[in-house]
Amino acid sequence: MTDLIIRNASINDVDEILEIESESFIDPWKKENLESEFQTNPFARILVAELNNKVIGFIIYYITFNSSTIAQIAVKKEYRKQGVGEALMNEMINLIISSNKLLKDEKEIEENFIETMTLEVRESNTKAINLYKKLGFKELRKKPGYYKDGETALYLGRWF
């Protein structure tokens, strides 16, 4: 997908993100939850994948001290299996690596480095698990009954 653009999301993207959210998750976020990420959560970072001026995917992640956590990632149904999720993940990882390099170059305190990234994923979501493992994530443990419907989550992590 050569015309794919990955960019920082804005509050103007909320409706398109919510549309993807609702078709992707059993328990989707509500509009006020997503708006809160933009307006009141200083730790939240949101990227969108855009094709022909339409948002077709997004990733929400948090950076707190020396760690990061992926909260949500989803791609519009008709664009799945085309590398959009991987492009979002790679952009996020590259942003973190660049941030760490900048801190190192500026001789900032190492406590500011982002050392780890974690996420939870449904044990049944083998496509996502395979992508995460391809990008260097390792299974750290299982979280039985993590989701509202009782499904187990895999807790994955990777180091920078």
C-alpha positions as CSV (number, residue, x, y, z in Angstrom):
1,M,0.0,0.0,0.0
2,T,2.2,2.8,-1.3
3,D,-0.3,5.6,-0.6
4,L,-0.7,4.7,3.1
5,I,0.1,7.6,5.5
6,I,0.8,7.0,9.2
7,R,0.3,10.2,11.2
8,N,-0.5,11.5,14.6
9,A,-4.3,11.4,15.2
10,S,-6.3,14.4,16.2
11,I,-9.6,14.8,17.9
12,N,-11.1,15.3,14.4
13,D,-10.4,11.6,13.8
14,V,-12.6,10.3,16.7
15,D,-15.6,9.3,14.6
16,E,-13.6,7.4,12.1
17,I,-11.6,5.7,14.9
18,L,-14.9,4.8,16.6
19,E,-16.2,3.2,13.5
20,I,-13.2,0.9,13.3
21,E,-13.3,0.3,17.0
22,S,-17.0,-0.8,16.9
23,E,-16.4,-3.3,14.0
24,S,-13.2,-4.7,15.6
25,F,-13.9,-5.3,19.3
26,I,-16.5,-7.2,21.3
27,D,-16.5,-4.4,23.9
28,P,-15.6,-1.2,22.0
29,W,-14.7,2.0,23.6
30,K,-17.3,4.7,23.8
31,K,-16.9,8.2,22.3
32,E,-16.3,9.8,25.6
33,N,-13.5,7.3,26.4
34,L,-11.7,8.1,23.2
35,E,-12.2,11.8,23.5
36,S,-10.7,11.6,27.0
37,E,-7.6,10.0,25.5
38,F,-7.1,13.2,23.4
39,Q,-8.2,15.7,26.0
40,T,-7.1,14.6,29.4
41,N,-4.6,11.7,29.2
42,P,-1.0,13.1,29.0
43,F,0.4,9.6,28.6
44,A,-1.7,8.7,25.5
45,R,-0.3,8.6,22.0
46,I,-2.5,7.9,19.0
47,L,-1.5,7.2,15.5
48,V,-3.8,6.6,12.5
49,A,-3.3,4.9,9.1
50,E,-4.8,7.0,6.4
51,L,-5.5,6.0,2.8
52,N,-7.1,8.5,0.3
53,N,-7.9,10.9,3.2
54,K,-9.8,8.2,5.1
55,V,-8.7,6.7,8.4
56,I,-8.4,2.9,7.9
57,G,-6.6,1.9,11.1
58,F,-5.3,3.3,14.4
59,I,-3.1,2.5,17.4
60,I,-3.4,3.9,20.9
61,Y,-0.5,3.5,23.2
62,Y,0.7,5.0,26.5
63,I,4.2,6.1,27.6
64,T,4.8,6.2,31.3
65,F,8.3,6.7,32.7
66,N,10.4,4.0,31.0
67,S,7.7,1.8,29.6
68,S,5.0,1.8,27.0
69,T,1.7,-0.1,26.7
70,I,-0.4,-0.7,23.7
71,A,-4.0,-0.1,24.6
72,Q,-5.8,-0.6,21.2
73,I,-4.9,-1.4,17.6
74,A,-7.4,-2.1,14.9
75,V,-7.8,-1.9,11.1
76,K,-10.9,-1.5,9.1
77,K,-12.2,-4.9,8.0
78,E,-11.7,-4.4,4.3
79,Y,-8.0,-3.4,4.8
80,R,-7.0,-6.3,7.0
81,K,-4.2,-8.6,5.9
82,Q,-2.6,-5.9,3.8
83,G,0.1,-4.7,6.2
84,V,-1.7,-1.8,7.8
85,G,-1.5,-3.1,11.4
86,E,2.2,-3.9,10.9
87,A,2.8,-0.4,9.5
88,L,1.2,1.2,12.5
89,M,3.2,-1.0,14.9
90,N,6.5,-0.3,13.0
91,E,5.8,3.5,13.1
92,M,5.2,3.4,16.9
93,I,8.3,1.2,17.5
94,N,10.4,3.6,15.3
95,L,9.1,6.6,17.2
96,I,10.1,5.1,20.5
97,I,13.5,4.0,19.2
98,S,14.1,7.6,17.8
99,S,13.0,9.1,21.1
100,N,15.5,6.9,22.9
101,K,18.3,7.8,20.5
102,L,17.5,11.5,20.9
103,L,17.7,11.1,24.7
104,K,21.0,9.3,24.4
105,D,22.4,11.8,22.0
106,E,21.4,14.6,24.3
107,K,22.9,12.7,27.2
108,E,19.6,12.8,29.1
109,I,19.2,10.6,32.2
110,E,18.7,7.0,31.3
111,E,15.6,6.9,33.4
112,N,13.8,8.6,30.5
113,F,14.6,5.8,28.1
114,I,11.6,3.7,27.1
115,E,12.9,0.2,27.9
116,T,9.8,-2.0,27.4
117,M,6.5,-2.3,25.6
118,T,3.7,-4.5,26.7
119,L,0.2,-5.5,25.6
120,E,-2.6,-7.9,26.2
121,V,-4.2,-9.8,23.4
122,R,-7.0,-12.4,23.3
123,E,-5.6,-15.9,23.3
124,S,-7.8,-16.7,20.3
125,N,-6.4,-13.8,18.2
126,T,-3.7,-15.9,16.5
127,K,-3.2,-13.4,13.6
128,A,-2.4,-10.6,16.0
129,I,-0.2,-12.8,18.2
130,N,1.8,-13.9,15.1
131,L,2.3,-10.2,14.1
132,Y,3.4,-9.2,17.6
133,K,5.9,-12.1,17.7
134,K,7.2,-11.2,14.3
135,L,7.9,-7.7,15.8
136,G,9.8,-9.1,18.7
137,F,7.2,-9.5,21.4
138,K,7.5,-12.5,23.7
139,E,4.8,-14.1,25.8
140,L,5.3,-13.2,29.5
141,R,2.3,-14.9,31.0
142,K,-1.4,-15.7,30.6
143,K,-4.2,-13.7,32.3
144,P,-7.2,-16.1,32.7
145,G,-10.6,-14.4,32.5
146,Y,-9.1,-11.1,31.6
147,Y,-11.8,-10.1,29.2
148,K,-15.5,-9.4,30.1
149,D,-16.6,-12.5,28.2
150,G,-14.1,-14.6,30.3
151,E,-11.5,-15.2,27.6
152,T,-7.9,-15.4,28.6
153,A,-5.4,-12.7,27.6
154,L,-1.8,-13.3,26.7
155,Y,0.5,-10.7,28.2
156,L,3.3,-9.9,25.7
157,G,6.3,-7.7,26.0
158,R,9.3,-6.6,24.1
159,W,12.5,-4.7,25.0
160,F,14.3,-1.8,23.3
